[in-house]
Amino acid sequence: MLQNIRDKSSSWVVKVIVGFIILTFAMFGLDAIVGAFTGGGDEVATVNDSKISRYELEISTQRQVRQVLSQMGPDADPSELNENLIRQRALQTLVNREAALQAAEEGGLTVSELQIDRLILATPEFRGPDGQFSADQFQVMLRNVGLAPRQFREELRKDVLINQLQGGVSLSEFMPEKYIRQVIALDSQTRDLRYIALKADQQKGVSVSEAEIETYYQNNQSSFALPERVKLNYIRISQDDFMSDTEVSEEALQSAYASYQQRNAGQASYYASHILLDTDSRSEDEAVAELEKIKARVEQGESFAALAKEFSEDVGSSADGGKLGLVEPDSFDADFENALFALEEGGVSEPVITEFGAHLVYLDKKETVKQASYEEMQPVLLADLKAKKAADKYLLMTEELANASFASQDLQEPASELNLTVESTDFFSVQGGEGVASHPAVVRAAFSDLVKEEGSNSDLIELDDHNAVVIRAVDVKAPSIRPLVDVSEQIRQTLMIEKQVAAVEKVAAELIEKSEASDLAEAATASNYAVTSAEAVSRVSQEIPRAVVQQAFAQPEGRVEKVVAGDTVYLVQVTGIEQPEMSEEIVAFYQQAIQLSQARNTTQQLRAAITGKAEVTYL
């Protein structure tokens, strides 16, 4: 309910929060919302007494995958992503968020309904063509993603609480101006320089012997260690497999349509207006008395919209004659809705008291919901009935598989009995593998005593609500060291690079010695090496190698210094230093940037401390 509000902008941080919630719902739809608010699926972690569901993790993972792909550009290849790593990061994000929310609530931070209302009013996505908040637009946007206003408000409340917790830290950061000016002097400085690039792979006459390879292998055994690994056979059942061979009779379809008609008989859409009086500045009795006078004027023929413009204290709707637009069930207070749904079109209610104040409710329009024809509903009903039958078959088959695999000494017998297929994984460690081996529950079961040590079939493992597996270890490899023959070429390349770098560093030392008698350019020319010159190089310059830039800003003018980057040795000489003027505008800009940077670091430390204190269990 948007009540008693001045329509003014909020901070950009909060606008981003609101926009992010809307974007998340728009991207992932109703399933994401249902999962988030009902916890759909088994848990993957607990934070104190709160649970994080597998569904929430999948939604968070998908969101992060999309963000990474967006950063990679239009030609991004999803197959290049390490989804296991992204999933781990997504889970940690969810854990951190839940821990922060609990800390905010335990710390006494609160968000009033008035604050939530202000945020909603300040959100551009909820404004109409005139630039003002539109109740219809608000309802439409949430309805399009299947979200009730109360759910949206609750999610927004959580994010604002977390923002308050972190914002308190951010506002405490302060940097003295002297320090700011020192930072500006270093950051805005530019340098003229010259450098030589000495490539290791250009060094001739370097070789590696078999004895050197053997010695390196013996001295670096830990680098070639392989963890314990297991290979599985498994039987997988998916509910989707039962969809194609599931038939639905015409009689069943007709029966389902009849049920649909019965469920939706008499359903209507209600369009409402209201007049709100604040009960903070007056008592409830006083507000009710005023509303009864207004109601009497409506019953005498005066326009409800005109009276709403004159008396309603809900800034979000009063200018529009109190219009709230379409009212969905469970969108408003129960007493408010009960009063509305009891009205006939054009009727006005008795005063209603809610947490927002005292209301007069007016029914602008009541439209009977037109039921879809059988032809329109047939595809929907068919899919629904197929899904229900497939779910029944899936449930029955999982029970049969669980029983058959429990009583069997292998997987071939239950697979043959149930007409299923035995599949295999590659070897994988406790870090997981590909396919079903990427699922945490499968990995845990694979390395359990039951499966790995006793060699038994696992219990039924539910991957999600529609997929399950039974696994059996077919081979286990103990921790070992990779044989020399498998890593010989890798060692050869490592030693070759080391020797080449050593050779090129020797050349670099000779050039530095020669440059002391003249300068880098003359020494390079005398030894037939090319010199690259660059002017006005800043700390963020991209035109020359990053290692050269960093070294140039770490050394004094005139001296020749060496820096190694991979298989290349650079010789760098600074030939000039420029220090631009420092205006007050630049000082102010840097002060804000440094303050935000330090606040971000402090916030990260706070987040880590909060999560560290919480009792977190990963399931």
C-alpha positions in Angstrom: 0.0 0.0 0.0 1.5 3.3 -1.0 0.5 5.7 1.7 1.4 9.1 3.0 4.5 9.5 0.9 6.5 12.4 -0.6 7.5 11.3 -4.1 11.2 11.9 -4.0 14.2 10.0 -5.3 16.1 7.6 -3.1 19.8 6.7 -3.4 21.2 5.2 -6.6 22.2 2.1 -4.6 18.7 1.3 -3.6 17.4 2.0 -7.1 19.9 -0.6 -8.3 18.6 -3.0 -5.8 15.0 -2.6 -7.0 16.0 -2.8 -10.6 18.1 -5.9 -9.9 15.2 -7.7 -8.3 12.9 -6.9 -11.2 15.6 -8.0 -13.7 16.1 -11.3 -11.8 12.4 -12.1 -11.9 12.2 -11.1 -15.6 15.2 -13.3 -16.5 14.2 -16.4 -14.6 10.4 -16.1 -14.4 7.9 -17.7 -12.1 9.9 -20.9 -11.4 12.7 -18.8 -9.9 10.2 -16.9 -7.8 8.5 -20.0 -6.5 11.9 -21.6 -5.7 13.1 -18.5 -3.9 10.0 -18.1 -1.7 9.1 -21.8 -1.1 12.6 -23.1 -1.0 11.8 -25.7 -3.7 14.0 -28.7 -3.6 16.5 -30.2 -1.1 19.0 -28.0 0.8 22.6 -27.4 -0.2 23.6 -25.4 2.9 22.3 -24.1 6.2 23.2 -20.8 7.8 22.4 -21.1 11.5 18.8 -22.2 11.3 18.1 -20.9 7.8 18.2 -23.2 4.7 19.5 -22.5 1.2 17.7 -24.7 -1.3 19.2 -26.4 -4.4 16.7 -24.4 -6.5 18.1 -21.1 -5.1 21.6 -22.3 -5.9 20.7 -23.2 -9.5 19.0 -19.8 -10.0 22.0 -18.0 -8.6 24.4 -20.1 -10.7 22.4 -19.3 -13.9 22.5 -15.6 -13.1 26.3 -15.7 -12.6 26.8 -17.7 -15.8 24.8 -15.1 -17.7 26.9 -12.3 -16.1 30.1 -14.0 -17.1 29.0 -14.6 -20.7 27.9 -11.0 -20.9 31.4 -9.9 -19.9 33.0 -12.2 -22.4 31.1 -10.5 -25.3 28.8 -11.6 -28.1 31.0 -14.5 -29.2 31.2 -16.1 -25.8 31.2 -19.9 -25.7 29.3 -21.3 -22.7 31.2 -24.6 -23.0 34.4 -22.7 -22.0 33.0 -21.9 -18.6 33.8 -23.9 -15.4 30.3 -24.2 -14.1 31.4 -26.1 -11.0 33.6 -23.1 -10.0 30.7 -20.7 -10.8 28.3 -22.8 -8.7 30.7 -22.8 -5.8 30.9 -19.0 -6.0 27.2 -18.7 -6.3 26.7 -20.8 -3.2 29.2 -18.7 -1.2 27.3 -15.6 -2.4 24.0 -17.0 -1.1 25.6 -18.0 2.3 27.2 -14.5 2.7 23.8 -12.9 1.9 21.9 -15.0 4.4 24.5 -14.4 7.1 24.5 -10.7 6.5 20.7 -10.6 6.6 20.6 -12.4 9.9 23.3 -10.1 11.3 21.3 -7.0 10.2 18.2 -8.3 11.8 20.0 -9.3 15.0 21.6 -5.9 15.1 18.2 -4.2 15.3 18.3 -2.8 11.8 14.8 -2.3 10.4 13.1 -1.1 7.2 9.8 0.6 7.6 6.8 0.2 5.3 7.3 3.9 4.5 10.9 3.3 3.3 9.7 0.4 1.1 7.0 2.6 -0.4 9.5 5.4 -1.1 11.7 3.0 -3.0 8.8 1.7 -5.0 7.7 5.2 -5.9 11.2 6.2 -6.9 11.6 3.2 -9.3 11.4 4.3 -13.0 10.1 0.9 -14.0 6.9 1.5 -12.0 6.1 4.9 -13.6 3.5 5.6 -16.2 3.9 7.8 -19.4 3.5 10.9 -17.3 6.6 10.1 -15.3 4.6 9.5 -12.1 4.1 6.3 -10.2 1.4 4.1 -11.7 -0.3 1.5 -9.6 -1.4 -0.2 -12.8 2.2 -0.4 -14.1 3.4 -1.7 -10.7 0.7 -4.4 -10.8 1.4 -5.3 -14.4 5.2 -5.6 -14.0 4.8 -7.9 -11.0 2.0 -9.9 -12.5 4.0 -10.5 -15.7 6.6 -12.4 -13.6 4.0 -14.1 -11.4 5.0 -12.1 -8.3 2.7 -10.8 -5.6 3.4 -7.3 -4.2 3.9 -8.7 -0.7 6.6 -11.1 -2.0 8.4 -8.3 -3.9 8.3 -6.0 -0.8 9.7 -8.8 1.4 12.6 -9.4 -1.0 13.2 -5.7 -1.3 13.2 -5.4 2.5 16.0 -8.0 2.8 18.2 -6.3 0.3 17.7 -2.9 2.0 18.6 -4.4 5.4 21.9 -5.8 4.0 22.6 -2.5 2.3 22.1 -0.7 5.6 24.5 -3.0 7.3 27.2 -2.4 4.7 26.4 1.2 4.2 27.1 1.9 7.9 30.7 0.7 7.2 31.0 2.7 4.0 30.0 6.0 5.6 32.6 5.5 8.4 35.5 5.7 5.9 37.5 9.0 5.9 40.7 10.0 4.1 42.7 13.2 5.1 43.3 15.6 2.2 47.1 15.3 2.6 46.9 11.6 1.8 44.5 12.3 -1.1 47.0 14.7 -2.7 49.8 12.2 -2.3 47.7 9.6 -4.1 46.9 12.1 -6.9 50.5 13.0 -7.3 51.4 9.3 -7.9 48.4 8.4 -9.9 48.3 11.3 -12.3 52.0 11.3 -13.0 53.2 10.3 -16.5 56.6 9.1 -17.6 58.7 9.0 -20.7 60.6 5.7 -21.1 62.4 3.4 -23.4 62.7 -0.4 -23.1 64.2 -3.5 -24.7 62.4 -6.9 -24.9 64.6 -9.9 -24.7 62.8 -13.1 -25.6 63.9 -16.3 -23.9 62.9 -18.5 -26.8 65.3 -16.6 -29.1 68.3 -17.9 -27.1 70.2 -20.4 -29.1 72.2 -23.5 -28.0 70.0 -24.4 -25.0 69.3 -28.1 -24.4 68.0 -30.3 -21.6 69.4 -33.8 -20.8 67.6 -36.9 -19.7 69.5 -36.8 -16.4 68.3 -33.3 -15.7 64.7 -34.4 -16.4 65.1 -37.3 -14.0 66.5 -35.1 -11.3 63.7 -32.6 -11.6 61.2 -35.4 -11.5 62.6 -36.8 -8.3 62.9 -33.4 -6.6 59.4 -32.3 -7.5 57.2 -35.4 -6.8 54.4 -33.4 -5.2 53.9 -31.5 -8.5 52.9 -34.7 -10.2 50.7 -36.1 -7.5 47.3 -37.6 -8.5 44.5 -37.7 -5.8 42.4 -40.7 -5.2 40.0 -41.1 -8.1 36.9 -43.3 -8.7 35.1 -44.4 -11.8 31.4 -45.2 -11.7 28.7 -47.1 -13.4 25.3 -45.6 -12.9 21.6 -45.9 -13.9 19.8 -42.6 -14.4 16.0 -42.1 -14.4 14.5 -38.8 -15.7 10.9 -37.9 -15.5 11.2 -36.4 -19.0 11.9 -39.9 -20.4 8.3 -40.8 -19.6 6.7 -37.9 -21.4 7.0 -39.2 -25.0 5.3 -42.6 -24.4 2.6 -41.2 -22.1 -0.9 -41.2 -23.7 -3.9 -39.2 -22.6 -7.4 -40.1 -23.6 -10.0 -37.7 -24.9 -12.2 -38.6 -22.0 -9.4 -37.5 -19.6 -9.0 -34.3 -21.4 -12.7 -33.5 -21.3 -12.8 -34.3 -17.6 -9.8 -32.0 -17.0 -11.5 -29.2 -18.9 -14.7 -29.7 -16.9 -12.6 -29.3 -13.7 -11.0 -26.2 -15.1 -14.5 -24.7 -15.8 -15.6 -25.5 -12.3 -12.6 -24.0 -10.7 -12.9 -20.8 -12.6 -16.6 -20.4 -12.5 -17.6 -17.0 -11.2 -14.1 -15.7 -11.0 -13.8 -12.0 -11.5 -11.2 -9.2 -11.8 -11.7 -6.3 -9.4 -10.6 -2.7 -10.2 -10.5 -0.6 -7.1 -9.9 2.9 -5.7 -9.5 4.0 -2.1 -9.2 7.0 0.2 -6.6 6.6 2.9 -6.3 8.6 6.1 -3.2 8.3 8.2 -3.7 7.0 11.7 -0.3 8.3 13.0 -1.4 11.9 13.1 -4.9 11.1 14.4 -6.6 8.3 16.3 -8.3 5.4 14.5 -11.7 6.6 15.8 -11.1 10.1 14.4 -10.0 8.7 11.1 -13.1 6.4 10.9 -15.4 9.3 11.8 -13.9 11.4 9.0 -14.3 8.6 6.5 -17.9 8.0 7.5 -18.6 11.6 6.6 -16.9 11.2 3.2 -18.8 7.9 2.6 -22.1 9.8 3.2 -21.1 12.3 0.5 -20.4 9.5 -1.9 -23.8 7.9 -1.2 -25.4 11.3 -1.9 -23.9 11.3 -5.4 -20.6 13.0 -5.1 -17.7 11.6 -7.1 -15.5 9.2 -5.2 -12.5 10.2 -7.4 -13.0 13.9 -6.7 -13.2 13.2 -2.9 -10.1 11.0 -3.1 -8.1 13.9 -4.7 -9.3 16.2 -1.9 -9.0 13.9 1.1 -6.8 10.9 0.5 -3.4 11.0 2.1 -1.9 8.3 -0.2 0.2 10.4 -2.5 0.8 7.4 -4.7 -2.9 7.3 -5.8 -4.7 10.4 -4.6 -3.7 12.5 -7.6 -5.3 9.8 -9.8 -8.6 9.8 -7.9 -7.5 7.1 -5.5 -7.2 4.5 -8.3 -5.3 1.3 -7.4 -6.1 -0.5 -10.7 -6.5 -4.3 -10.8 -6.3 -5.8 -7.4 -5.0 -9.4 -7.4 -5.8 -11.7 -4.5 -3.2 -11.5 -1.7 -1.9 -8.2 -3.0 -3.3 -6.1 -0.2 -4.3 -6.5 3.5 -6.8 -9.3 4.0 -9.4 -7.0 5.6 -9.0 -4.5 2.7 -9.5 -7.3 0.2 -12.5 -8.8 2.1 -14.2 -5.4 2.0 -13.5 -5.0 -1.7 -14.6 -8.4 -2.8 -17.9 -8.0 -1.0 -18.8 -4.9 -3.0 -21.0 -4.5 -6.0 -19.7 -2.3 -8.9 -19.9 1.3 -7.8 -20.2 0.4 -4.1 -18.2 1.9 -1.2 -17.2 0.0 1.9 -17.4 0.8 5.5 -14.1 2.2 6.9 -11.4 -0.5 7.0 -8.4 -0.4 9.4 -5.1 -1.8 8.2 -1.5 -1.3 9.2 -1.3 1.6 6.7 -4.2 3.5 8.2 -8.0 3.8 7.6 -9.5 3.3 4.2 -12.7 3.7 2.2 -12.7 1.1 -0.5 -14.5 1.7 -3.8 -15.2 -0.9 -6.5 -14.7 0.8 -9.9 -15.3 -2.2 -12.0 -15.9 -5.9 -11.7 -15.2 -8.1 -14.8 -16.1 -11.7 -15.0 -13.1 -13.7 -16.2 -13.8 -15.2 -19.6 -13.0 -18.9 -19.6 -10.8 -20.3 -22.4 -12.5 -22.6 -24.8 -11.7 -26.3 -24.9 -9.6 -25.8 -28.1 -7.6 -23.1 -26.4 -7.0 -25.2 -23.2 -6.5 -28.6 -24.9 -2.7 -28.2 -25.3 -2.3 -26.9 -21.8 -4.4 -29.7 -20.3 -2.6 -32.3 -22.4 0.8 -31.2 -21.2 -0.4 -31.0 -17.6 -1.9 -34.5 -17.7 1.1 -35.9 -19.4 3.4 -34.4 -16.8 1.2 -35.8 -14.0 1.3 -39.3 -15.5 5.0 -39.0 -16.2 5.5 -37.9 -12.6 3.6 -41.0 -11.3 5.6 -43.3 -13.6 8.8 -41.6 -12.5 8.0 -42.0 -8.8 7.1 -45.7 -9.3 10.2 -46.4 -11.3 12.5 -44.7 -8.7 11.0 -46.9 -6.0 11.5 -50.0 -8.1 15.1 -49.0 -9.0 15.9 -48.3 -5.3 14.5 -51.7 -4.3 16.1 -53.6 -7.2 19.5 -52.0 -6.8 19.5 -52.6 -3.0 19.0 -56.3 -3.5 21.5 -56.6 -6.4 25.3 -57.2 -6.4 25.6 -55.1 -9.6 23.7 -52.6 -11.8 23.3 -54.9 -14.8 20.6 -56.9 -13.1 18.3 -54.0 -12.1 18.9 -52.3 -15.5 17.8 -55.5 -17.3 14.9 -56.0 -15.0 13.6 -52.4 -15.5 14.7 -52.0 -19.1 17.1 -49.2 -18.2 20.7 -48.4 -19.4 23.9 -48.6 -17.4 26.2 -45.7 -18.2 29.7 -44.8 -17.0 31.7 -41.8 -15.9 35.4 -41.0 -16.4 37.7 -41.1 -13.3 37.2 -38.2 -11.0 38.4 -37.0 -7.6 36.5 -35.5 -4.6 36.5 -32.2 -6.6 34.0 -33.8 -9.0 34.0 -34.5 -12.7 31.7 -34.1 -15.7 28.0 -35.0 -16.1 26.5 -36.7 -13.1 29.9 -36.7 -11.4 29.6 -32.9 -11.1 26.7 -33.3 -8.7 27.8 -32.9 -5.1 25.5 -35.6 -3.8 26.9 -38.1 -6.4 30.5 -37.1 -5.4 29.7 -37.6 -1.7 28.1 -41.0 -2.4 31.0 -42.1 -4.7 33.6 -41.6 -2.0 31.5 -43.0 0.8 32.4 -46.3 2.6 29.3 -47.9 1.2 30.2 -47.3 -2.5 34.0 -46.9 -2.5 35.1 -49.3 0.2 32.3 -51.9 0.3 31.7 -51.9 -3.4 27.9 -51.8 -3.0 25.3 -50.0 -5.0 24.4 -46.6 -3.6 21.0 -45.6 -2.3 18.8 -43.7 -4.8 20.3 -40.2 -5.3 17.9 -37.4 -6.2 19.7 -35.0 -8.5 16.6 -32.7 -8.5 12.9 -33.1 -8.5 12.9 -34.9 -11.8 16.1 -36.9 -12.0 17.7 -39.6 -9.9 20.6 -42.0 -10.1 22.0 -45.1 -8.5 25.7 -45.5 -8.7 28.3 -48.2 -8.3 32.1 -47.9 -8.2 33.8 -50.0 -10.9 37.4 -48.9 -10.3 39.2 -46.9 -7.6 42.7 -45.5 -8.1 44.7 -44.7 -4.9 46.7 -41.5 -4.7 49.7 -41.8 -6.8 52.5 -40.0 -8.7 52.3 -39.7 -12.4 54.9 -41.8 -14.1 57.9 -40.1 -15.6 57.0 -41.1 -19.1 53.8 -39.2 -18.8 55.4 -35.9 -17.6 58.8 -36.1 -19.3 57.9 -33.6 -22.1 56.3 -31.3 -19.6 59.5 -31.3 -17.5 61.6 -30.8 -20.6 59.7 -27.6 -21.5 59.9 -26.3 -17.9 63.6 -26.8 -17.8 64.1 -25.4 -21.3 62.3 -22.2 -20.3 64.3 -21.9 -17.1 67.6 -22.2 -19.0 66.5 -19.8 -21.7 65.4 -17.2 -19.1 68.8 -17.7 -17.3 70.6 -17.1 -20.6 68.5 -14.0 -21.4 69.1 -12.7 -17.9 72.8 -13.0 -18.5 72.4 -10.9 -21.7 70.4 -8.4 -19.7 73.1 -8.1 -17.1 75.7 -7.4 -19.8 73.4 -4.7 -21.4 72.8 -3.0 -18.0 76.6 -2.9 -17.5 77.2 -1.4 -20.9 74.4 1.2 -20.4 76.1 2.5 -17.3 78.9 3.8 -19.5 76.4 5.4 -21.9 72.7 4.9 -22.0 70.2 2.1 -22.8 69.7 3.2 -26.4 73.5 3.3 -27.2 74.1 -0.1 -25.4 71.2 -1.7 -27.3 72.4 -0.4 -30.7 75.9 -1.6 -30.0 74.6 -5.1 -29.3 72.0 -5.1 -32.2 68.9 -5.0 -30.0 65.8 -2.9 -30.8 64.8 -0.1 -28.4 61.1 1.0 -28.0 60.4 4.5 -26.8 57.1 5.8 -25.3 56.1 9.2 -24.1 53.5 10.4 -21.5 52.9 6.8 -20.2 50.3 6.7 -17.4 49.9 3.9 -14.9 46.9 2.5 -16.9 48.5 2.7 -20.3 47.6 -0.3 -22.5 49.8 0.3 -25.5 53.0 -1.2 -24.0 53.5 -4.4 -21.8 52.0 -4.2 -18.4 55.2 -5.4 -16.7 57.1 -2.5 -18.3 54.6 0.1 -17.1 54.7 -1.2 -13.5 58.5 -1.3 -13.5 58.7 2.2 -14.9 56.6 3.6 -12.1 58.7 1.7 -9.5 62.2 3.0 -10.4 63.9 6.4 -10.5 64.6 8.4 -13.6 67.8 7.5 -15.6 68.6 4.1 -14.1 68.2 0.9 -16.2 66.2 -1.8 -14.4 65.3 -5.4 -15.3 61.8 -7.0 -15.0 60.9 -10.6 -15.9 57.5 -11.4 -17.3 57.0 -15.0 -18.3 59.6 -16.0 -20.8 60.6 -12.3 -21.6 63.1 -10.1 -19.8 62.6 -6.3 -20.2 65.2 -3.6 -19.6 63.5 -0.4 -18.7 64.8 3.2 -18.4 62.7 6.2 -17.4 63.8 9.3 -19.4 61.4 11.9 -18.1 58.7 12.5 -15.4 55.7 14.9 -15.8 53.5 16.0 -12.9 50.2 17.7 -14.0 48.5 20.4 -12.0 46.1 19.4 -9.2 42.8 21.2 -9.2 40.2 21.2 -6.4 37.8 19.3 -8.7 40.4 16.5 -9.1 41.0 16.4 -5.4 37.3 16.0 -4.7 37.0 13.3 -7.3 39.9 11.3 -5.9 38.6 11.7 -2.4 35.3 10.1 -3.3 36.9 7.3 -5.3 39.4 6.4 -2.6 36.7 6.5 0.1 34.5 4.1 -2.0 37.4 1.8 -2.6 38.4 1.6 1.1 34.7 1.2 2.1 34.5 -1.7 -0.4 37.5 -3.4 1.2 36.1 -2.9 4.7 32.7 -4.2 3.6 34.4 -7.4 2.3 36.2 -7.8 5.6 32.9 -7.3 7.4 31.1 -9.8 5.2 33.9 -12.4 5.8 33.7 -11.8 9.6 29.9 -12.2 9.7 29.9 -15.4 7.7 32.8 -16.7 9.8 30.7 -16.2 13.0 27.7 -18.0 11.5 27.2 -21.7 11.8 27.4 -22.7 8.2 26.9 -26.3 7.0 27.4 -27.4 3.4 25.2 -30.4 2.6 
